[in-house]
Amino acid sequence: MNDALIPELAAYKQWRTAAHTLLLELRRNIADPTPVSLEALSWYQALMALPVSKTSVLGDAVWDFNEDHPNAARNVQGAKLRLNFESYPLLNQSAVLEVKVALYCWLKMPAATRSFASPTNIKANTAISCMKAGLSFLDTMSGQARQLMTDEFFEVGHHGLTYFDAGMYREAALIHPYAFGPDLKKFFTLVRSPFFQEQIFDKPLAHVELESLAWARVLKHVPASERTYRILPNDVFEKASREASFAVVDFLSTLREPVDDLVALTRQNASGYSLARAQELSRYNFDLYVALRLRRKGYESGAMAEALDEVRSEYLSEIGQHDFKAPVTLVKLTSAKLDDEFRRYVNFVSYSACYLVAQYTGMRPSELSEILVESCMEQESDYWLLISNVIKHRQGLAKLFDDKWIAIPIVRDAIRAACLIAKVKQNPYLFSSVDTVAQDAEPNSMSSLGITHQFRAFFEEILTDEEFESLEFSPYTLRHTLAYQTARAELGLPFISHQLKHFGDLIGGAGQNKAFSAVTLGYGAIAEILSKGGRSSSKTPTQMAEEEYILSYCDPDGNYAGPNAESHKARMKKVFSGYMAAGYTKEQIIAQMAKKRMAIINVGQGFCYGGQREVFDESLPCIGSLRCNPNRCKNAVVTKAHAPKWREIYVQNSLALSSPNSAGAEEELRAAMEEAKGVLEHLGEEVEV
C-alpha cells in the first residue's frame, strides 16, 4: 500500500465518531447536518474518494471489479465481481463503512491483515464472496436489533460491528436464511484480526464460537477422506464413454466426415448402434436443419447466407431472388422429420461431445467455458493438442504447458462434431446453450451451473432412473474421475499433474517424471502416502486398485467362473465368516488383505495363483503368453474385474468374423466368442460391443 493511503486509515479511530455523525445525518437527508470540524470533514471526503477499482471508489454504494478483470472466467464475470452494499438495508451506515474499509485493506494490502496463510494477492471474487456472507449475517442481526430497540435507537446508538453482543449472534443464527459455511467463518476471522482492532475498531468484537451456534442452516461438511470419492463409478464411466463415443463417431461418419477414433467407429458399426440412422440424418438433412433453425430464429436472408456453408437453390423463395423460404416451406424439402425429436438428437450429440472433451482432458469448468471449437485444435510434432485458457494460473510463473491439453482421437472427433453443431447454435463456444443465438446477439459460453446442467442432461439420457438418482455430480466430478482412472492405469503423477495443469506447487525434482503437484493429490483419491510422510487418512489409488482386485477375487458374495469357482466361493465364505465372527466388517477384511499384499497375479482375463509354485509346471497354459483361461487352468479364477477383457475378446473376434481376411478361421473365432460369452454371462455381465 502506498504512502498516500496511510493517513486515511491511520486517522480512522480518531474520526470514527465524527464519521458516524456524518453518516447518520446523510441517511436522514438533512440539508444542514450537524457541524463537524473541517479537519474531520476533509478526512471523511478523502476516505470516500479512495479508488477501489477502475470504476469504483470507497464511497460508492456498488463496487464493481469487472473492468479490472476483463479476462475473468465465464463463471466469475458479472455479479461475482460486483458488491452492492445497498442490498443490506438493515445495517446502519457505520457498520457498512467498517466493512468497506476491511474489504479495501484486504484487497490492497492482504499481508498486513495477517489473518490467513494465503498468497500476497487475494482475488476480488473470493473476497466479495466472503463479504456477501458476512454482510448478510450482519443484516440479519441488525433486523433483530431494530425490532428490539426501534430503528431510531439502533441508528443512533450502534456505531459499528463492535456493538453486536454475543446474544445477538446466538439469536440471529437461529433465523439466518443462508447456510453457515467457510465464507462466513473467513469474514469474521478477517474483521477480528489484530490489524483491524488496531486501525478501525474502538474495542474488540464479541468473541463467539461460530461453530457452536444453533444455525438454522449449515453447509454439509465433507471430510477430506470422503471427498476423494467424488468420482464416477467404473460402470458409469465405461457406459458414458461408450455411449458418447458411439454418438459422436456415428454422427460424423453418417455426415461423411473424417473420424480419428477408428476403434470406436469399428465397435459402433459392429454393435449396430446408429441414432443417426434412426433420425434419418444425412448431409442434406443436416444442412437443411441448420437453415431451418436460423430461419425460425428470425435471421434475415443475408445473415443466413453468410452463416451457411452452401446456399442451395431450393432454400430460396421463388418470389424474392435472394430471400429464403419460410420455415413451413423449408421443412417440406425432405421426408425426414426435422422436429423436436431431431432437435433432442442433435442436443445429445452436443452433450456427448462436451462430455468427451471434459472427461478426457480434465479441464476445470472455467477452462472448458473458454474453448472455441473452430480454433482450439493444434498439432505439435506427432501430437494433437487442445487449446483453452488456464485462468487459475494467469498470474503464476509456470507457463510452459499453459493452455494446452493432450487431445486423444475421440476428443478430436468430439471437437469436429461440435464444429458442425456450432452452425446450428451460431455460437463459437463448445460449452454453450443448445439454443440458436439471435442474429447480431453476443454469443456466450456457459457458467459452471450451465455446464453441470448439460452433463446431467447427458447422464439422464444414458443411465437408468435408479443409476441417475444415485449419481452425485458436480462440475469437478469428471476431473476427479480422470485423475482416478489415469492413476488406475498407472500413468503416474507427473503425467496427471501435467494434464490437470497443476504447476504452482511441485513436489520432487525438476526433471522428467520427477515432479508432480501436491494439488494433484486431492483429485480422484490421489493422496499418495509419500506426500504425507507415510501417513494418509485417505486411500491412495494403489490401495483402491488393490482392494478392488481383492474384492473381485475374494468376495464371498461375488460371481466367479472356472472349474474351481464353486469351491473357491465356499472357501471365501468360510474365511470371511471366521473374521466377521470376530467383529470385523467385510470392508475391513478386504483392506487388510490388500495391505498384506496377497500373492494374486492379474493376467488380464483372470486371477492366477500359479506364481506361487516353486516347480515349473508344463501344464500351465499361460506361461509365456499370459493368456489365462479358466477352462484349461486349475489355478485360474475369473471375476467381474476381468469382464472388460473378456468383452474385448468377444468384440475382437466378432469384428474378425466379419472380415474377409478371416476366411477359414470362422470356427475358431466363433468358439472364442462363445467362450467369452459364457464367461460374461456366468459373471452376470452384459454381452455387448
C-alpha positions in Angstrom: 0.0 0.0 0.0 1.5 3.4 -0.9 2.1 6.2 1.5 -0.8 8.4 0.2 -3.3 5.8 1.6 -1.9 5.6 5.1 -3.2 8.8 6.6 -6.9 8.0 5.8 -6.6 4.6 7.6 -4.3 5.8 10.5 -6.9 8.5 11.4 -9.9 6.2 11.3 -10.1 5.7 15.1 -9.7 9.4 15.6 -12.6 10.4 13.5 -14.9 7.4 13.8 -17.4 9.3 16.0 -17.4 12.2 13.5 -17.9 9.7 10.7 -20.9 8.2 12.5 -22.5 11.6 12.9 -22.0 12.5 9.3 -23.4 9.2 8.1 -26.4 9.4 10.4 -27.2 12.9 9.1 -26.8 11.9 5.5 -29.1 8.9 6.0 -31.8 11.3 7.4 -31.4 13.5 4.3 -30.8 16.6 6.4 -29.7 19.5 4.2 -27.8 21.2 7.0 -26.1 18.3 9.0 -24.7 18.7 12.5 -21.4 20.6 12.0 -18.2 18.7 12.4 -14.7 20.0 12.2 -13.3 20.9 8.8 -10.4 18.5 9.5 -12.8 15.6 10.2 -14.8 16.5 7.1 -11.7 16.7 5.0 -10.6 13.3 6.2 -14.0 11.8 5.5 -14.1 13.1 2.0 -10.6 11.8 1.3 -11.6 8.4 2.6 -14.7 8.2 0.5 -12.6 9.1 -2.6 -10.1 6.3 -2.3 -10.2 4.2 -5.5 -11.0 0.6 -5.0 -11.3 -0.4 -8.7 -11.1 1.1 -12.1 -14.8 2.2 -11.8 -15.5 2.4 -8.1 -14.3 4.5 -5.1 -14.8 3.6 -1.4 -17.8 5.9 -1.0 -19.8 4.2 -3.8 -22.8 2.0 -3.0 -21.7 -0.5 -5.6 -18.1 -1.8 -6.0 -17.5 -3.2 -9.5 -14.3 -5.1 -10.4 -15.3 -6.4 -13.8 -13.2 -3.9 -15.8 -10.2 -4.8 -13.5 -10.5 -8.4 -14.6 -11.6 -8.4 -18.3 -10.3 -12.0 -18.7 -12.0 -13.4 -15.7 -13.5 -16.9 -16.1 -17.0 -17.0 -17.6 -18.5 -18.3 -14.3 -16.9 -15.4 -12.4 -17.8 -12.4 -14.7 -20.7 -10.2 -13.7 -22.3 -10.5 -10.2 -19.4 -12.3 -8.6 -17.2 -9.3 -9.3 -19.7 -6.8 -8.1 -20.8 -5.9 -4.5 -23.9 -3.8 -3.8 -23.8 -2.5 -0.2 -27.4 -1.3 -0.6 -28.5 -4.9 -0.7 -28.2 -5.0 3.1 -30.7 -2.2 4.1 -31.0 -3.1 7.7 -27.3 -2.3 8.5 -26.5 1.1 9.7 -24.0 3.1 7.7 -21.3 3.0 10.3 -21.2 -0.8 10.1 -21.2 -0.6 6.3 -18.3 1.8 6.3 -16.3 -0.6 8.6 -16.9 -3.5 6.2 -15.9 -1.3 3.3 -12.6 -0.4 4.9 -12.0 -4.0 5.9 -12.6 -5.2 2.3 -10.4 -2.3 0.9 -7.5 -3.3 3.2 -7.8 -7.0 2.4 -7.7 -6.3 -1.3 -5.0 -3.6 -1.2 -2.7 -5.0 1.5 -3.6 -8.6 2.3 -0.3 -9.3 4.1 -1.0 -6.5 6.6 -4.2 -8.2 7.9 -2.2 -11.3 8.9 -5.4 -13.2 9.1 -4.8 -16.0 6.6 -1.9 -18.2 5.5 -2.7 -17.1 1.9 -0.7 -15.6 -1.0 0.0 -11.9 -1.1 -2.8 -11.4 -3.6 -6.4 -12.0 -2.9 -8.8 -12.5 -5.8 -11.7 -10.0 -5.9 -14.3 -12.6 -6.4 -13.1 -14.6 -3.4 -13.1 -11.6 -1.2 -16.5 -10.5 -2.4 -18.0 -13.9 -1.7 -16.8 -13.7 1.9 -18.1 -10.1 2.3 -21.5 -11.1 1.0 -21.8 -13.9 3.5 -20.7 -11.6 6.3 -22.9 -8.7 5.3 -26.0 -10.9 5.0 -25.5 -12.2 8.6 -24.9 -8.7 9.9 -28.1 -7.7 8.2 -30.0 -10.4 10.0 -28.5 -9.3 13.3 -29.4 -5.7 12.6 -33.0 -6.7 11.7 -33.4 -8.3 15.1 -31.8 -5.4 16.9 -34.1 -2.9 15.2 -37.2 -4.9 16.4 -35.9 -4.8 20.0 -34.6 -1.3 20.1 -36.6 0.6 17.4 -34.9 2.0 14.3 -34.0 5.3 15.8 -32.2 3.9 18.8 -30.4 1.4 16.6 -29.2 4.0 14.1 -28.0 6.4 16.8 -26.7 4.0 19.4 -24.9 1.4 17.2 -21.6 2.7 16.0 -20.5 -0.4 14.2 -19.7 -4.1 14.4 -18.4 -4.0 18.0 -21.9 -3.1 19.2 -23.3 -6.5 18.4 -23.1 -8.7 21.5 -22.9 -12.5 21.9 -26.6 -12.8 22.4 -27.4 -11.1 19.1 -25.1 -13.7 17.3 -27.0 -16.6 19.0 -30.5 -15.2 18.2 -29.6 -14.4 14.6 -28.1 -17.8 13.9 -31.5 -19.4 14.7 -33.2 -17.5 11.8 -30.4 -16.6 9.4 -31.8 -17.6 5.9 -28.3 -18.6 4.5 -26.3 -21.6 5.4 -23.3 -21.2 7.8 -20.1 -22.2 6.0 -16.5 -21.3 5.2 -17.2 -17.8 3.7 -18.9 -16.6 6.9 -16.1 -18.0 9.1 -13.5 -16.3 6.9 -15.3 -13.0 7.2 -15.2 -13.0 10.9 -11.6 -14.2 11.0 -10.8 -11.2 8.9 -12.6 -8.5 10.9 -11.4 -9.9 14.2 -7.8 -9.7 13.2 -5.3 -7.6 15.3 -4.8 -5.3 12.3 -8.4 -4.1 12.3 -8.6 -3.9 16.1 -5.7 -1.5 15.9 -6.8 0.5 12.9 -10.6 0.6 12.9 -12.5 -0.7 16.0 -12.6 1.1 19.3 -12.9 -2.2 21.2 -12.8 -5.9 20.3 -15.7 -7.6 18.6 -17.7 -10.0 20.7 -15.9 -13.4 20.9 -18.3 -16.0 19.7 -17.5 -19.6 18.6 -19.5 -19.6 15.4 -19.4 -23.3 15.0 -21.1 -23.8 18.4 -24.2 -21.7 17.5 -27.5 -23.3 16.6 -27.6 -22.4 12.9 -30.9 -22.7 11.0 -28.9 -24.0 8.0 -25.4 -25.4 7.8 -23.3 -26.3 4.8 -22.6 -30.0 4.8 -19.0 -30.6 5.7 -17.4 -33.3 3.7 -14.2 -34.7 5.3 -11.1 -34.9 3.1 -11.1 -38.6 3.2 -14.7 -38.7 1.7 -14.0 -36.0 -0.9 -11.7 -38.4 -2.6 -14.7 -40.5 -3.8 -16.2 -37.7 -5.9 -15.7 -39.8 -9.0 -17.9 -41.6 -11.4 -18.4 -45.3 -10.6 -16.4 -47.5 -13.0 -19.5 -48.9 -14.7 -20.9 -45.4 -15.2 -17.6 -44.1 -16.6 -17.4 -47.0 -19.1 -21.1 -46.6 -20.1 -20.8 -42.8 -20.5 -17.5 -43.2 -22.5 -19.0 -45.8 -24.8 -22.4 -44.0 -25.4 -20.8 -40.7 -26.0 -18.1 -42.1 -28.3 -20.7 -44.1 -30.4 -22.9 -41.0 -30.7 -20.1 -38.8 -31.9 -18.5 -41.2 -34.4 -21.9 -42.3 -35.7 -22.8 -38.6 -36.3 -19.5 -37.9 -38.1 -19.5 -41.0 -40.3 -23.1 -40.5 -41.3 -22.2 -37.0 -42.4 -19.2 -38.4 -44.3 -16.8 -36.5 -42.1 -13.4 -38.0 -41.2 -13.2 -40.0 -38.0 -10.0 -40.3 -36.0 -11.0 -42.9 -33.4 -11.3 -45.9 -35.7 -11.6 -48.3 -32.8 -14.8 -46.5 -31.6 -16.1 -46.4 -35.1 -15.5 -50.1 -35.7 -17.2 -51.0 -32.4 -20.1 -48.7 -33.2 -20.6 -50.4 -36.6 -20.3 -53.9 -35.1 -22.9 -53.1 -32.4 -25.5 -52.0 -34.9 -25.9 -48.7 -32.9 -27.0 -45.8 -35.0 -29.0 -43.0 -33.6 -28.2 -41.1 -36.8 -29.9 -43.7 -39.0 -33.0 -43.7 -36.7 -33.2 -39.9 -37.2 -32.6 -40.1 -41.0 -29.5 -38.0 -40.6 -27.8 -37.1 -43.9 -25.6 -34.2 -45.0 -28.6 -32.7 -46.9 -31.0 -33.0 -44.0 -28.4 -31.6 -41.6 -27.7 -28.6 -43.8 -31.5 -28.1 -44.2 -31.9 -28.3 -40.4 -29.3 -25.5 -40.0 -31.2 -23.3 -42.4 -34.5 -24.1 -40.7 -33.1 -23.3 -37.2 -31.8 -19.9 -38.4 -35.0 -19.1 -40.2 -37.1 -19.9 -37.2 -34.8 -17.7 -35.0 -35.6 -14.7 -37.3 -32.4 -14.5 -39.3 -32.6 -12.3 -42.3 -31.7 -13.8 -45.7 -28.4 -12.0 -45.9 -27.3 -13.2 -42.5 -28.4 -16.8 -43.3 -26.3 -16.8 -46.5 -23.3 -15.8 -44.5 -23.9 -18.4 -41.8 -24.4 -21.4 -44.2 -21.6 -23.2 -45.9 -23.8 -23.6 -49.0 -26.9 -21.9 -50.1 -28.9 -24.5 -52.1 -31.2 -23.2 -54.7 -34.2 -24.9 -53.2 -33.8 -22.9 -50.0 -34.7 -19.7 -51.8 -38.1 -18.3 -52.4 -39.4 -18.0 -56.0 -40.8 -14.6 -55.2 -37.7 -12.9 -53.9 -34.5 -13.8 -55.7 -32.3 -13.8 -52.5 -35.0 -14.5 -49.9 -35.1 -17.8 -48.1 -38.3 -19.7 -47.9 -40.4 -19.7 -44.7 -39.8 -22.5 -42.1 -43.1 -24.2 -43.0 -41.9 -24.4 -46.6 -38.3 -25.4 -45.9 -39.4 -28.4 -43.7 -41.2 -29.8 -46.7 -38.0 -30.2 -48.7 -37.3 -33.5 -47.0 -39.3 -36.6 -45.9 -37.3 -36.7 -42.7 -39.0 -35.3 -39.6 -36.8 -32.4 -38.5 -38.9 -31.9 -35.4 -38.3 -31.8 -31.6 -37.1 -35.4 -31.7 -34.4 -34.5 -34.2 -33.5 -31.4 -32.0 -33.1 -33.7 -29.0 -30.8 -35.9 -31.0 -28.6 -33.0 -32.1 -28.6 -31.9 -28.4 -27.5 -35.3 -27.3 -24.6 -35.4 -29.8 -23.6 -32.0 -28.5 -23.8 -33.2 -24.9 -21.7 -36.3 -25.8 -19.0 -34.1 -27.4 -18.8 -31.9 -24.3 -18.6 -35.0 -22.1 -15.8 -36.5 -24.0 -13.7 -33.3 -24.0 -14.3 -32.7 -20.3 -13.7 -36.3 -19.3 -10.6 -36.9 -21.3 -8.8 -33.6 -20.8 -9.7 -33.0 -17.1 -10.2 -29.2 -17.6 -11.6 -27.1 -14.9 -15.1 -25.6 -15.6 -13.6 -22.2 -16.2 -11.2 -23.7 -18.8 -14.0 -25.6 -20.5 -16.0 -22.5 -20.9 -13.1 -20.9 -22.9 -13.0 -23.5 -25.7 -13.6 -22.1 -29.2 -14.5 -25.0 -31.4 -13.1 -23.6 -34.7 -9.6 -22.7 -33.3 -9.0 -25.0 -30.3 -7.0 -27.8 -32.1 -3.3 -27.6 -32.8 -0.7 -30.1 -33.9 2.8 -30.1 -32.5 5.1 -32.8 -33.9 3.2 -36.1 -33.7 0.7 -34.9 -31.0 -2.6 -33.1 -31.3 -3.3 -30.6 -28.5 -6.5 -28.8 -27.4 -6.1 -25.2 -26.5 -8.0 -23.1 -23.9 -7.0 -20.8 -21.1 -5.6 -21.7 -17.7 -7.3 -18.8 -15.9 -6.4 -20.0 -12.5 -2.7 -19.6 -13.1 -2.8 -16.4 -15.1 -0.6 -14.7 -12.6 1.6 -17.7 -11.9 5.1 -18.3 -13.1 4.6 -21.7 -14.8 3.7 -21.1 -18.4 5.5 -23.9 -20.2 2.4 -26.0 -20.8 -0.3 -23.4 -20.1 -3.4 -23.6 -22.2 -2.7 -27.0 -23.9 -4.1 -30.4 -23.2 -3.3 -33.7 -25.0 -6.2 -34.5 -27.4 -6.7 -38.2 -27.9 -8.6 -39.3 -31.1 -12.1 -39.3 -29.6 -11.5 -35.8 -28.3 -10.6 -34.6 -31.8 -13.7 -36.3 -33.1 -15.8 -34.6 -30.4 -14.4 -31.2 -31.4 -15.1 -31.9 -35.1 -18.7 -32.8 -34.2 -19.0 -29.7 -32.1 -17.9 -27.6 -35.1 -20.8 -28.9 -37.1 -23.3 -28.3 -34.4 -21.9 -24.8 -33.8 -23.6 -23.9 -37.2 -26.9 -24.8 -35.6 -26.3 -22.8 -32.5 -24.3 -20.0 -34.2 -22.1 -20.0 -31.2 -18.3 -20.5 -31.3 -18.1 -21.8 -27.8 -18.1 -25.6 -27.1 -19.9 -25.2 -23.8 -22.9 -23.0 -24.8 -26.6 -23.1 -24.8 -28.2 -25.5 -27.3 -30.5 -22.7 -28.5 -29.6 -20.7 -31.6 -28.1 -17.3 -30.9 -30.2 -14.5 -32.3 -28.9 -12.5 -35.2 -26.4 -9.8 -34.1 -26.6 -11.1 -30.5 -23.4 -11.7 -28.5 -22.7 -15.4 -28.2 -21.7 -16.5 -24.7 -20.2 -19.6 -23.2 -21.7 -21.4 -20.1 -21.1 -20.9 -16.4 -20.4 -23.8 -14.1 -24.1 -24.1 -13.4 -24.9 -24.4 -17.1 -22.1 -26.9 -17.6 -23.5 -29.0 -14.8 -27.0 -28.9 -16.3 -25.7 -30.1 -19.6 -23.8 -33.0 -18.1 -26.8 -34.0 -16.0 -28.9 -34.0 -19.2 -26.4 -36.3 -20.8 -26.3 -38.7 -17.9 -30.1 -38.7 -17.6 -30.3 -39.8 -21.2 -27.9 -42.8 -20.9 -28.5 -44.1 -17.3 -31.4 -45.9 -15.8 -33.6 -43.9 -13.4 -32.0 -45.7 -10.5 -28.5 -45.0 -11.7 -29.2 -41.4 -12.4 -30.9 -40.8 -9.0 -27.9 -42.2 -7.2 -25.4 -40.2 -9.2 -23.6 -37.5 -7.2 -22.3 -35.0 -9.7 -20.5 -31.6 -9.7 -18.5 -29.7 -12.3 -15.3 -31.2 -10.9 -16.5 -34.8 -10.9 -15.1 -35.6 -14.4 -11.8 -34.0 -13.4 -11.6 -36.2 -10.3 -12.6 -39.2 -12.4 -9.9 -38.7 -15.0 -7.3 -38.4 -12.2 -8.6 -41.7 -10.7 -8.7 -43.6 -13.9 -5.3 -42.5 -15.1 -3.9 -43.5 -11.7 -5.6 -46.9 -12.1 -3.9 -47.1 -15.5 -0.6 -46.4 -13.7 0.2 -43.4 -15.9 1.9 -41.7 -12.9 1.6 -38.5 -11.0 3.8 -36.4 -13.3 1.5 -37.1 -16.2 -1.6 -36.4 -14.2 -0.1 -33.1 -12.9 0.6 -32.0 -16.4 -2.9 -33.0 -17.7 -4.7 -31.3 -14.8 -2.4 -28.2 -15.1 -1.1 -28.2 -11.5 2.1 -26.3 -11.8 2.2 -24.0 -8.9 3.1 -26.4 -6.1 5.5 -29.1 -7.3 7.0 -31.8 -5.2 10.2 -33.6 -6.2 12.9 -32.8 -8.6 12.8 -30.7 -11.7 13.4 -33.5 -14.1 11.4 -35.8 -16.3 9.0 -37.9 -14.2 10.5 -36.4 -11.0 8.0 -33.7 -10.1 4.2 -33.7 -9.5 1.8 -31.2 -8.0 0.7 -31.5 -4.4 -2.7 -30.3 -5.6 -3.0 -33.3 -7.8 -3.1 -35.5 -4.7 -6.5 -34.1 -3.9 -8.1 -35.3 -7.1 -9.6 -38.7 -7.6 -8.2 -40.0 -4.3 -4.6 -39.4 -5.2 -3.4 -38.7 -1.7 -0.1 -40.6 -2.0 1.5 -41.6 1.2 4.8 -40.3 0.1 3.5 -36.7 0.3 2.4 -37.2 3.9 5.5 -38.9 5.3 3.8 -42.3 5.2 0.7 -41.2 7.0 -2.5 -40.9 5.0 -6.1 -40.9 6.3 -7.5 -41.3 2.8 -6.9 -44.2 0.3 -4.3 -43.9 -2.4 -5.1 -45.1 -6.0 -2.8 -48.0 -5.4 -4.7 -49.1 -2.3 -8.0 -48.6 -4.0 -6.9 -50.7 -7.0 -5.5 -53.4 -4.8 -8.7 -53.5 -2.8 -10.7 -53.7 -6.0 -8.7 -56.7 -7.1 -9.0 -58.4 -3.7 -12.8 -57.8 -3.5 -13.2 -59.1 -7.0 -11.3 -62.3 -6.1 -12.3 -62.9 -2.5 -15.8 -61.5 -2.2 -17.9 -64.3 -0.6 -21.0 -62.9 -2.3 -19.4 -62.5 -5.7 -19.8 -64.3 -9.0 -17.0 -66.5 -10.4 -16.2 -68.6 -13.4 -13.9 -71.5 -14.0 -13.7 -75.2 -12.9 -12.9 -74.2 -9.2 -15.4 -71.3 -9.0 -17.9 -73.0 -6.6 -15.2 -74.4 -4.3 -13.4 -71.1 -4.3 -16.6 -69.2 -3.3 -17.2 -71.7 -0.5 -13.7 -71.3 0.8 -14.1 -67.5 0.8 -17.3 -67.7 2.7 -15.6 -69.8 5.3 -12.6 -67.4 5.6 -14.8 -64.3 5.9 -17.3 -65.9 8.4 -14.4 -66.6 10.7 -13.2 -63.0 10.7 -16.7 -61.5 10.8 -17.5 -63.6 13.8 -14.6 -61.9 15.5 -16.2 -58.5 14.8 -14.5 -57.4 11.6 -16.6 -56.0 8.7 -16.1 -57.2 5.1 -14.6 -53.9 4.2 -12.0 -54.2 7.0 -11.1 -57.7 5.9 -10.6 -56.6 2.3 -8.5 -53.7 3.3 -6.3 -55.9 5.4 -5.9 -58.4 2.7 -4.8 -55.7 0.3 -2.4 -54.3 2.9 -0.8 -57.8 3.3 -0.2 -57.9 -0.5 -1.8 -61.3 -1.2 0.0 -63.2 -3.9 -2.5 -62.8 -6.7 -1.4 -62.1 -10.2 -3.9 -60.4 -12.5 -3.3 -61.7 -16.0 -5.9 -59.8 -17.9 -8.6 -62.5 -18.2 -8.4 -63.9 -14.7 -6.5 -64.1 -11.4 -3.8 -66.7 -11.0 -2.1 -68.4 -8.1 0.3 -70.1 -10.4 3.2 -67.8 -9.4 3.3 -69.4 -6.0 4.5 -72.7 -7.5 8.2 -73.4 -6.9 8.4 -76.2 -9.6 7.9 -75.4 -13.2 4.6 -76.8 -14.3 4.3 -77.5 -18.0 0.5 -78.0 -17.7 0.0 -74.3 -17.1 -1.2 -72.8 -20.5 -0.4 -69.2 -19.5 3.3 -69.3 -19.1 4.9 -67.1 -21.8 1.6 -65.8 -23.3 -0.2 -64.7 -20.1 -3.5 -66.0 -21.5 -5.5 -67.0 -18.5 -8.2 -69.5 -19.5 -10.4 -70.8 -16.6 -11.5 -73.8 -18.7 -7.9 -75.1 -19.1 -6.1 -73.9 -16.0 -6.6 -75.2 -12.4 -5.1 -72.0 -11.0 -7.5 -69.6 -12.7 -10.5 -67.8 -11.2 -12.3 -65.2 -13.3 -14.1 -62.3 -11.6 -16.1 -59.2 -12.5 -12.8 -57.3 -12.6 -11.9 -59.2 -15.8 -15.2 -58.6 -17.6 -13.8 -55.8 -19.8 -11.0 -58.1 -21.0 -13.5 -60.9 -21.9 -15.8 -58.4 -23.5 -12.8 -57.2 -25.6 -12.2 -60.8 -26.7 -15.8 -61.2 -27.7 -15.7 -57.9 -29.7 -12.3 -58.6 -31.4 -13.4 -62.0 -32.6 -16.8 -60.7 -33.6 -15.1 -58.0 -35.8 -12.7 -60.5 -37.2 -15.5 -62.8 -38.1 -16.9 -60.2 -40.5 -13.5 -59.5 -42.1 -12.8 -61.2 -45.5 -9.2 -61.9 -44.2 -10.6 -64.4 -41.7 -11.8 -66.9 -44.2 -11.2 -70.4 -43.0 -10.9 -69.4 -39.3 -14.7 -68.9 -38.7 -14.9 -71.9 -36.4 -12.1 -70.8 -34.1 -13.5 -67.3 -34.0 -17.0 -68.4 -33.1 -15.6 -70.8 -30.4 -13.6 -67.9 -28.8 -16.8 -65.7 -28.9 -18.9 -68.5 -27.3 -16.2 -69.0 -24.6 -16.1 -65.2 -23.8 -19.9 -65.0 -23.9 -20.2 -67.9 -21.5 -17.8 -66.3 -19.0 -19.6 -63.0 -19.2 -23.0 -64.5 -18.7 -21.7 -66.6 -15.8 -20.4 -63.4 -14.1 -23.8 -61.7 -14.6 -22.3 -59.2 -17.1 -23.9 -58.0 -20.3 -22.5 -59.2 -23.6 -22.2 -56.0 -25.5 -19.9 -54.5 -28.1 
